């Protein structure tokens, strides 16, 4: 009687090897798909966050009170580190926009609105103010921004009125695009694509004279990716995103190029960062 047919040991080993290879290839495919899906999810989340922040700015700026007797303040903090660890611009203005108030009745429809990047996230201030409580905005002599003592009448307990609208934002740069052909206070004439100089925080830009639009650029890194780096590494990446130029505005092409250099940050960090820009024309 002949024995039942079967597999030899060599055939079993070959089959097992093929099975292992197939399983490994399948795992790599699944891992790659998962990684691509995670990357897409992070990008979509940052896209949504930037869009929401810009929409909030659009609402505030479109309702800005632009009058000679109502101030607006723009602080262009230099990205070389002398402006503090965040190296970000700040702007403050009055708007017919919603603002917090401790009053329950008779709340003013006007607010002081401000945007800053504090602790590497975008913060917004909205505080209701009446017409008889709108002083001239001033800063202290350092580059740390508004002096609470000097602005006590204006801001009051403003720290209670700030809230985060962009937890992924680590860089904000502001540009003021000027109207071509207009003459500035120092006698210079604005050419096409001219921007106001905002690089002297001890002598900040006041008012909206000759300004055609406000341009805001944001750099974002999602909260998940931030866990992979230190605060200093994220700050170092902010130095790669250069200040607005008086001729040409915010150099977004240079921002994208410099991120590829990384300058001490990890390639993973630089590749996960996202850059955004929006132009807000002023209504007069």
Residue frames as qw, qx, qy, qz and C-alpha x, y, z in Angstrom:
[[0.000, 0.890, 0.456, 0.000, 0.00, 0.00, 0.00],
 [0.431, 0.442, -0.023, 0.786, 1.46, 3.37, -1.05],
 [0.256, -0.435, -0.463, 0.729, 1.78, 6.10, 1.63],
 [0.173, 0.888, 0.418, -0.081, -0.55, 9.16, 1.38],
 [0.499, 0.514, 0.060, 0.696, 0.99, 12.02, -0.65],
 [0.388, -0.843, -0.238, 0.287, 2.29, 14.98, 1.38],
 [0.245, 0.933, -0.190, 0.183, 4.71, 17.89, 1.47],
 [0.779, 0.086, -0.329, 0.527, 8.36, 17.54, 2.01],
 [0.465, -0.662, -0.226, 0.543, 10.16, 19.58, 4.68],
 [0.330, -0.098, 0.286, 0.894, 11.78, 21.70, 2.00],
 [0.056, -0.520, -0.584, -0.621, 8.41, 22.53, 0.44],
 [0.405, -0.772, -0.479, 0.103, 7.02, 23.54, 3.85],
 [0.464, -0.484, -0.032, 0.741, 9.99, 25.83, 4.50],
 [0.187, 0.149, 0.441, 0.865, 9.58, 27.51, 1.09],
 [0.217, -0.659, -0.605, -0.391, 5.85, 27.99, 1.67],
 [0.475, -0.719, -0.356, 0.362, 6.47, 29.42, 5.15],
 [0.400, -0.256, 0.136, 0.870, 9.09, 31.83, 3.78],
 [0.025, 0.375, 0.526, 0.763, 6.70, 33.05, 1.10],
 [0.357, -0.737, -0.564, -0.106, 3.96, 33.52, 3.72],
 [0.482, -0.587, -0.194, 0.621, 6.27, 35.57, 5.96],
 [0.273, -0.023, 0.313, 0.910, 7.28, 37.81, 3.04],
 [0.132, -0.547, -0.599, -0.570, 3.64, 38.38, 2.09],
 [0.445, -0.742, -0.471, 0.170, 2.71, 39.22, 5.69],
 [0.445, -0.424, -0.021, 0.788, 5.60, 41.70, 5.97],
 [0.124, 0.185, 0.441, 0.869, 4.65, 43.41, 2.71],
 [0.275, -0.666, -0.611, -0.327, 1.04, 43.61, 3.86],
 [0.480, -0.678, -0.341, 0.439, 2.09, 45.16, 7.20],
 [0.342, -0.206, 0.162, 0.902, 4.23, 47.74, 5.42],
 [0.035, -0.408, -0.559, -0.721, 1.33, 48.63, 3.16],
 [0.401, -0.736, -0.542, -0.054, -1.04, 48.97, 6.10],
 [0.500, -0.542, -0.173, 0.654, 1.55, 51.02, 8.02],
 [0.247, 0.018, 0.313, 0.917, 2.13, 53.32, 5.06],
 [0.185, -0.576, -0.586, -0.539, -1.60, 53.82, 4.58],
 [0.483, -0.720, -0.448, 0.219, -2.03, 54.57, 8.28],
 [0.444, -0.365, 0.002, 0.818, 0.85, 57.07, 8.21],
 [0.086, 0.237, 0.445, 0.859, -0.56, 58.80, 5.12],
 [0.322, -0.677, -0.596, -0.286, -4.00, 58.90, 6.73],
 [0.504, -0.645, -0.318, 0.478, -2.56, 60.41, 9.93],
 [0.337, -0.150, 0.183, 0.911, -0.63, 63.01, 7.94],
 [0.076, -0.436, -0.547, -0.710, -3.75, 63.96, 5.99],
 [0.421, -0.718, -0.554, 0.020, -5.76, 64.21, 9.19],
 [0.457, -0.507, -0.155, 0.715, -3.21, 66.58, 10.74],
 [0.188, 0.055, 0.351, 0.916, -3.19, 68.76, 7.64],
 [0.216, -0.579, -0.610, -0.495, -6.96, 68.95, 7.51],
 [0.469, -0.701, -0.452, 0.291, -7.10, 69.90, 11.18],
 [0.371, -0.381, 0.029, 0.846, -4.55, 72.70, 10.68],
 [0.054, 0.291, 0.524, 0.799, -6.36, 73.88, 7.55],
 [0.328, -0.698, -0.595, -0.226, -9.59, 74.12, 9.54],
 [0.490, -0.628, -0.291, 0.530, -7.88, 75.90, 12.43],
 [0.292, -0.153, 0.217, 0.919, -6.22, 78.48, 10.17],
 [0.076, -0.454, -0.595, -0.659, -9.47, 79.05, 8.29],
 [0.401, -0.739, -0.539, 0.043, -11.36, 79.64, 11.54],
 [0.446, -0.514, -0.111, 0.724, -8.70, 82.08, 12.81],
 [0.174, 0.037, 0.387, 0.905, -8.69, 84.01, 9.53],
 [0.192, -0.597, -0.641, -0.442, -12.49, 84.12, 9.48],
 [0.427, -0.730, -0.414, 0.336, -12.49, 85.56, 12.98],
 [0.351, -0.344, 0.121, 0.862, -9.95, 88.19, 11.92],
 [0.070, 0.315, 0.583, 0.746, -12.01, 88.96, 8.81],
 [0.282, -0.742, -0.594, -0.132, -15.07, 89.62, 10.94],
 [0.439, -0.689, -0.208, 0.538, -13.15, 91.89, 13.32],
 [0.333, -0.220, 0.298, 0.867, -11.22, 93.80, 10.65],
 [0.044, 0.462, 0.635, 0.618, -14.24, 94.32, 8.41],
 [0.323, -0.830, -0.437, -0.126, -15.92, 96.06, 11.37],
 [0.561, -0.167, -0.205, 0.784, -12.82, 98.06, 12.37],
 [0.029, -0.945, -0.265, 0.188, -13.45, 101.63, 13.50],
 [0.605, 0.144, 0.180, 0.762, -11.25, 103.69, 11.14],
 [0.036, -0.960, -0.219, -0.173, -11.29, 107.30, 12.30],
 [0.387, 0.620, -0.341, 0.591, -8.52, 109.85, 12.99],
 [0.349, -0.596, 0.388, -0.611, -9.54, 110.03, 16.67],
 [0.930, -0.231, 0.202, -0.204, -9.61, 106.25, 17.19],
 [0.069, -0.700, 0.700, 0.126, -6.25, 104.52, 17.47],
 [0.991, 0.110, -0.063, -0.039, -4.90, 101.26, 16.11],
 [0.290, -0.769, 0.568, 0.040, -1.55, 99.83, 17.18],
 [0.939, 0.299, -0.170, 0.018, 0.80, 97.46, 15.33],
 [0.443, -0.727, 0.521, 0.063, 3.87, 95.99, 16.98],
 [0.828, 0.461, -0.319, -0.023, 6.35, 94.36, 14.64],
 [0.645, -0.636, 0.423, 0.026, 8.49, 92.28, 16.96],
 [0.355, 0.649, -0.640, -0.208, 11.73, 91.18, 15.24],
 [0.978, -0.017, -0.133, -0.163, 12.16, 87.48, 14.59],
 [0.518, 0.528, -0.575, 0.349, 15.83, 87.55, 15.59],
 [0.627, -0.264, -0.652, 0.334, 14.94, 86.83, 19.21],
 [0.142, 0.090, -0.320, 0.932, 14.99, 90.36, 20.64],
 [0.492, -0.276, -0.178, -0.806, 11.20, 90.29, 20.69],
 [0.647, -0.251, 0.545, -0.471, 11.04, 87.38, 23.11],
 [0.391, -0.137, 0.903, 0.116, 10.73, 83.67, 22.59],
 [0.566, 0.533, 0.606, -0.168, 7.58, 83.88, 20.47],
 [0.251, -0.233, 0.469, 0.814, 9.07, 86.40, 17.97],
 [0.164, 0.547, 0.765, 0.297, 5.64, 87.38, 16.75],
 [0.037, -0.282, -0.122, -0.951, 3.87, 90.57, 15.76],
 [0.015, -0.496, -0.749, 0.440, 0.90, 91.95, 17.64],
 [0.035, -0.289, -0.295, -0.910, -1.97, 94.22, 16.65],
 [0.040, -0.481, -0.680, 0.551, -4.66, 96.08, 18.57],
 [0.087, -0.178, -0.356, -0.913, -7.63, 98.02, 17.21],
 [0.378, 0.237, 0.535, -0.718, -11.20, 99.04, 17.91],
 [0.163, -0.076, -0.823, -0.538, -14.01, 97.25, 16.13],
 [0.639, -0.083, 0.111, -0.757, -17.77, 97.03, 16.12],
 [0.613, 0.108, -0.778, -0.086, -17.39, 93.42, 17.12],
 [0.776, -0.547, -0.256, -0.183, -18.56, 91.33, 20.07],
 [0.305, 0.469, -0.611, 0.559, -16.50, 91.68, 23.23],
 [0.532, -0.384, -0.708, 0.261, -16.64, 90.43, 26.78],
 [0.137, -0.545, 0.140, -0.815, -18.06, 92.69, 29.45],
 [0.157, -0.116, -0.837, 0.511, -18.78, 92.35, 33.14],
 [0.380, 0.137, 0.190, -0.895, -21.93, 94.43, 32.67],
 [0.309, 0.291, 0.905, -0.023, -25.23, 92.68, 32.11],
 [0.309, 0.819, 0.481, -0.041, -27.05, 95.63, 30.53],
 [0.136, 0.972, -0.064, -0.179, -26.08, 98.53, 28.32],
 [0.722, -0.256, 0.431, 0.477, -23.06, 96.71, 26.86],
 [0.166, 0.724, -0.296, -0.601, -21.27, 98.77, 24.22],
 [0.889, 0.422, 0.170, -0.052, -21.32, 97.40, 20.65],
 [0.442, 0.783, -0.401, 0.178, -17.69, 98.49, 20.30],
 [0.901, -0.394, 0.079, 0.162, -14.72, 96.48, 21.52],
 [0.016, 0.780, -0.608, -0.147, -10.97, 96.67, 21.68],
 [0.985, 0.157, 0.058, -0.038, -9.74, 93.66, 19.71],
 [0.065, -0.774, 0.622, 0.098, -6.21, 92.30, 19.76],
 [0.980, 0.167, -0.110, -0.005, -4.27, 89.36, 18.35],
 [0.095, -0.758, 0.642, -0.067, -0.99, 88.03, 19.72],
 [0.854, 0.085, -0.512, 0.022, 0.89, 84.75, 19.85],
 [0.351, -0.653, 0.505, -0.443, 1.51, 83.91, 23.50],
 [0.586, -0.281, 0.749, -0.130, 3.11, 80.66, 24.66],
 [0.016, -0.206, 0.835, 0.510, 3.18, 79.63, 20.99],
 [0.148, 0.511, 0.842, 0.095, -0.55, 79.78, 20.39],
 [0.009, 0.374, 0.289, 0.881, -2.74, 82.46, 18.80],
 [0.125, -0.485, -0.673, 0.544, -4.69, 84.51, 21.32],
 [0.010, -0.558, -0.405, -0.724, -7.54, 86.97, 20.77],
 [0.078, -0.306, -0.529, 0.788, -8.76, 89.76, 23.04],
 [0.134, -0.521, -0.523, -0.661, -12.30, 91.08, 22.71],
 [0.243, -0.397, -0.596, 0.655, -13.33, 93.59, 25.37],
 [0.054, 0.802, 0.514, 0.299, -16.39, 95.82, 25.09],
 [0.334, -0.261, -0.170, 0.890, -15.55, 99.54, 25.42],
 [0.176, 0.853, 0.461, -0.173, -17.76, 102.62, 25.29],
 [0.461, 0.745, 0.107, 0.471, -17.02, 105.71, 23.16],
 [0.191, -0.911, 0.197, -0.308, -15.93, 107.70, 26.22],
 [0.726, -0.533, 0.431, 0.053, -13.45, 104.99, 27.21],
 [0.862, 0.392, 0.144, 0.287, -11.26, 104.78, 24.10],
 [0.276, -0.861, 0.254, 0.343, -7.85, 106.29, 24.89],
 [0.495, 0.720, -0.476, -0.099, -4.75, 106.38, 22.74],
 [0.986, -0.132, -0.037, 0.100, -2.96, 103.03, 22.76],
 [0.088, 0.845, -0.507, 0.142, 0.58, 103.19, 24.09],
 [0.923, -0.010, -0.343, 0.174, 3.33, 100.71, 24.88],
 [0.583, -0.748, 0.177, 0.263, 6.19, 100.63, 27.31],
 [0.167, 0.835, -0.460, -0.252, 9.75, 101.15, 26.11],
 [0.390, -0.297, 0.861, 0.138, 10.56, 97.45, 25.82],
 [0.391, 0.173, -0.666, -0.611, 9.47, 94.99, 23.17],
 [0.073, 0.107, 0.957, -0.261, 7.23, 92.96, 25.42],
 [0.093, -0.527, -0.736, -0.415, 4.07, 94.57, 24.06],
 [0.284, -0.737, -0.212, -0.575, 1.42, 96.49, 25.93],
 [0.193, 0.174, -0.647, 0.717, 2.22, 97.80, 29.39],
 [0.331, -0.572, -0.747, -0.075, -0.74, 96.88, 31.65],
 [0.287, -0.536, -0.373, 0.701, 0.02, 99.79, 33.99],
 [0.018, -0.199, 0.257, 0.945, -0.03, 102.32, 31.16],
 [0.342, -0.133, -0.623, -0.690, -3.15, 100.80, 29.62],
 [0.015, 0.212, 0.864, -0.456, -5.10, 100.12, 32.78],
 [0.387, 0.387, 0.219, -0.808, -7.85, 102.53, 31.70],
 [0.518, 0.353, -0.495, -0.602, -8.08, 100.88, 28.30],
 [0.545, 0.125, -0.818, -0.137, -7.63, 97.20, 29.05],
 [0.686, -0.476, 0.186, -0.518, -8.57, 96.94, 32.71],
 [0.633, -0.319, 0.700, -0.089, -8.34, 93.29, 33.76],
 [0.610, 0.517, -0.387, -0.459, -7.62, 92.28, 30.18],
 [0.035, 0.339, -0.940, -0.003, -5.92, 89.03, 31.15],
 [0.453, 0.193, 0.776, -0.394, -9.39, 87.65, 31.89],
 [0.600, 0.613, 0.153, -0.490, -10.55, 88.45, 28.38],
 [0.223, 0.546, -0.724, -0.357, -7.91, 86.69, 26.29],
 [0.860, 0.028, 0.464, -0.210, -8.77, 83.32, 24.78],
 [0.303, -0.320, 0.769, 0.462, -6.99, 80.92, 22.46],
 [0.719, 0.518, 0.130, -0.445, -8.28, 80.67, 18.89],
 [0.732, 0.563, -0.383, -0.033, -5.25, 78.92, 17.39],
 [0.757, -0.561, 0.335, 0.007, -3.54, 76.35, 19.62],
 [0.880, 0.139, 0.269, 0.366, -1.35, 75.19, 16.71],
 [0.362, 0.883, -0.010, 0.298, -0.09, 78.66, 15.72],
 [0.729, -0.421, -0.042, 0.538, 3.57, 79.30, 16.57],
 [0.342, -0.144, 0.238, 0.897, 4.28, 82.20, 14.19],
 [0.244, 0.836, 0.490, -0.031, 2.28, 85.29, 13.16],
 [0.359, -0.152, 0.205, 0.898, 3.60, 88.02, 10.90],
 [0.230, 0.814, 0.455, -0.277, 1.68, 91.17, 10.00],
 [0.364, 0.046, 0.359, 0.858, 2.09, 93.37, 6.94],
 [0.218, 0.739, 0.353, -0.530, 0.37, 96.68, 6.22],
 [0.477, 0.319, 0.541, 0.615, -0.01, 97.10, 2.46],
 [0.039, -0.533, -0.130, 0.835, -0.01, 100.80, 1.59],
 [0.525, 0.756, 0.366, -0.137, -2.07, 102.64, -1.01],
 [0.622, 0.137, 0.298, 0.711, 0.15, 103.36, -4.04],
 [0.196, 0.607, 0.245, 0.730, 0.80, 107.06, -4.61],
 [0.451, -0.852, -0.231, -0.130, -0.03, 108.16, -1.06],
 [0.305, 0.622, -0.417, 0.588, 2.42, 110.25, 0.96],
 [0.688, -0.403, -0.537, 0.276, 3.51, 109.22, 4.44],
 [0.354, -0.921, -0.121, 0.104, 4.18, 111.47, 7.42],
 [0.582, -0.514, 0.301, 0.553, 7.93, 111.37, 6.73],
 [0.251, 0.714, -0.268, -0.596, 7.42, 112.56, 3.16],
 [0.181, -0.186, 0.899, 0.351, 8.02, 109.24, 1.43],
 [0.650, 0.236, -0.165, -0.703, 5.65, 108.19, -1.32],
 [0.678, -0.064, 0.718, -0.141, 4.24, 104.67, -1.39],
 [0.282, 0.346, -0.700, -0.557, 4.94, 102.74, -4.57],
 [0.850, -0.016, -0.314, -0.424, 3.11, 99.65, -5.76],
 [0.885, -0.115, -0.434, 0.122, 3.48, 96.71, -3.36],
 [0.161, 0.493, -0.486, 0.704, 4.86, 98.94, -0.57],
 [0.660, -0.511, -0.550, 0.028, 4.45, 97.94, 3.05],
 [0.291, -0.880, 0.165, -0.336, 4.75, 99.92, 6.27],
 [0.450, 0.358, -0.702, 0.421, 7.85, 99.36, 8.39],
 [0.724, -0.576, -0.126, -0.360, 6.87, 97.61, 11.62],
 [0.825, 0.093, -0.448, 0.332, 10.28, 96.50, 12.86],
 [0.186, 0.348, -0.453, 0.799, 10.78, 99.03, 15.66],
 [0.452, -0.528, -0.719, -0.008, 8.74, 97.88, 18.68],
 [0.311, -0.439, -0.375, 0.755, 9.75, 100.89, 20.77],
 [0.198, 0.361, -0.098, -0.906, 8.19, 103.10, 18.07],
 [0.381, 0.289, 0.876, 0.064, 5.18, 101.09, 16.89],
 [0.033, -0.229, -0.544, -0.806, 2.89, 101.91, 14.01],
 [0.191, 0.412, 0.598, -0.660, -0.21, 103.88, 15.01],
 [0.452, 0.554, 0.122, -0.688, -3.38, 104.35, 12.97],
 [0.681, 0.306, 0.645, 0.160, -4.49, 103.27, 9.53],
 [0.240, 0.830, -0.119, -0.490, -3.43, 106.29, 7.44],
 [0.358, 0.616, -0.582, -0.392, -2.64, 105.27, 3.83],
 [0.306, -0.169, 0.936, -0.040, -3.18, 101.57, 4.64],
 [0.556, 0.129, -0.483, -0.664, -5.03, 99.63, 1.93],
 [0.893, -0.167, -0.336, -0.247, -5.11, 96.23, 3.61],
 [0.467, -0.601, 0.614, -0.210, -3.78, 94.17, 6.49],
 [0.767, 0.292, -0.560, -0.117, -1.91, 91.01, 5.51],
 [0.612, -0.524, 0.516, -0.290, -1.49, 88.22, 8.08],
 [0.666, 0.318, -0.671, -0.065, 0.65, 85.11, 7.69],
 [0.739, -0.474, 0.345, -0.331, 0.51, 82.17, 10.11],
 [0.412, 0.365, -0.835, 0.020, 2.78, 79.20, 10.77],
 [0.805, -0.315, 0.150, -0.480, 1.12, 76.18, 12.37],
 [0.322, 0.261, -0.907, 0.078, 2.31, 72.93, 13.87],
 [0.711, -0.386, -0.401, -0.431, -0.34, 70.56, 15.17],
 [0.549, -0.643, 0.370, -0.385, -0.51, 69.64, 18.84],
 [0.992, -0.059, 0.109, 0.034, 0.37, 65.99, 18.17],
 [0.731, 0.481, -0.158, 0.458, 3.61, 66.95, 16.41],
 [0.093, -0.818, 0.289, -0.489, 4.51, 69.43, 19.15],
 [0.840, -0.489, 0.204, -0.121, 4.92, 66.54, 21.55],
 [0.920, 0.193, 0.018, 0.340, 7.95, 65.43, 19.51],
 [0.465, 0.500, -0.126, 0.720, 9.91, 68.67, 20.03],
 [0.374, -0.429, -0.443, 0.693, 10.89, 71.13, 22.71],
 [0.080, 0.921, 0.303, -0.231, 9.59, 74.66, 23.06],
 [0.226, -0.703, 0.364, 0.568, 13.02, 75.94, 22.06],
 [0.374, 0.035, 0.775, 0.508, 13.05, 73.84, 18.88],
 [0.226, 0.738, 0.625, 0.118, 9.68, 75.26, 17.91],
 [0.098, -0.917, -0.030, 0.386, 10.96, 78.74, 18.68],
 [0.370, -0.406, 0.573, 0.608, 14.02, 78.08, 16.50],
 [0.358, 0.394, 0.748, 0.397, 11.73, 77.20, 13.63],
 [0.083, 0.905, 0.381, -0.173, 10.01, 80.54, 14.08],
 [0.236, -0.719, 0.281, 0.589, 13.28, 82.31, 13.34],
 [0.401, 0.035, 0.729, 0.554, 13.26, 80.73, 9.86],
 [0.182, 0.729, 0.623, 0.216, 10.08, 82.63, 8.96],
 [0.371, 0.034, -0.023, 0.928, 11.40, 86.09, 8.14],
 [0.069, 0.579, 0.389, -0.713, 9.80, 89.45, 8.89],
 [0.453, 0.786, 0.420, 0.022, 7.66, 91.40, 6.45],
 [0.485, -0.049, 0.238, 0.840, 9.67, 93.49, 3.97],
 [0.158, 0.628, 0.176, -0.741, 8.77, 97.09, 3.09],
 [0.421, 0.484, -0.454, -0.618, 9.12, 96.17, -0.58],
 [0.453, 0.142, -0.839, -0.264, 7.24, 92.98, -1.34],
 [0.739, -0.390, -0.010, -0.549, 5.55, 92.15, 1.93],
 [0.729, -0.397, 0.531, -0.170, 5.73, 88.84, 3.78],
 [0.299, 0.533, -0.731, -0.305, 8.22, 86.53, 2.01],
 [0.884, -0.066, 0.291, -0.360, 6.17, 83.34, 1.88],
 [0.841, 0.442, -0.309, 0.041, 8.48, 81.73, -0.69],
 [0.218, 0.568, -0.653, 0.451, 11.40, 82.24, 1.69],
 [0.635, -0.329, 0.465, -0.522, 9.32, 80.79, 4.53],
 [0.969, 0.139, 0.051, -0.199, 8.75, 77.59, 2.56],
 [0.672, 0.547, -0.434, 0.247, 12.39, 77.37, 1.46],
 [0.042, -0.590, 0.611, -0.525, 13.77, 78.00, 4.94],
 [0.816, -0.258, 0.303, -0.418, 11.59, 75.31, 6.48],
 [0.942, 0.274, -0.193, 0.025, 13.37, 72.77, 4.29],
 [0.351, 0.609, -0.548, 0.453, 16.68, 73.86, 5.86],
 [0.733, -0.489, -0.472, -0.006, 15.28, 73.16, 9.37],
 [0.111, 0.680, -0.349, 0.635, 18.21, 74.95, 11.11],
 [0.029, -0.281, 0.772, -0.569, 18.51, 72.65, 14.11],
 [0.712, 0.015, 0.337, -0.615, 14.97, 71.35, 14.06],
 [0.509, -0.025, 0.853, 0.115, 14.09, 67.84, 12.98],
 [0.118, 0.034, -0.657, -0.744, 13.05, 67.19, 9.37],
 [0.140, -0.469, -0.871, -0.040, 9.86, 65.59, 10.68],
 [0.085, -0.644, -0.414, 0.638, 9.00, 68.81, 12.49],
 [0.040, 0.409, -0.288, -0.865, 9.66, 71.02, 9.46],
 [0.118, -0.095, -0.827, -0.542, 7.72, 68.75, 7.12],
 [0.138, -0.545, -0.820, 0.109, 4.68, 68.78, 9.37],
 [0.037, -0.494, -0.221, 0.840, 4.48, 72.58, 9.66],
 [0.309, 0.636, 0.626, 0.330, 1.90, 74.39, 7.54],
 [0.179, -0.238, 0.001, 0.955, 1.97, 78.00, 6.30],
 [0.158, 0.723, 0.662, 0.119, -0.99, 80.25, 5.54],
 [0.159, -0.173, 0.011, 0.972, -1.54, 83.86, 4.44],
 [0.132, 0.721, 0.668, 0.128, -4.59, 86.07, 3.91],
 [0.155, 0.157, 0.079, 0.972, -5.12, 89.65, 2.77],
 [0.058, -0.678, -0.677, 0.280, -7.79, 91.73, 4.57],
 [0.177, 0.450, 0.249, 0.839, -8.75, 94.84, 2.55],
 [0.069, -0.321, -0.517, 0.791, -9.92, 97.75, 4.70],
 [0.041, 0.691, 0.642, 0.330, -13.38, 99.19, 4.32],
 [0.172, -0.206, -0.214, 0.939, -13.69, 102.96, 4.58]]
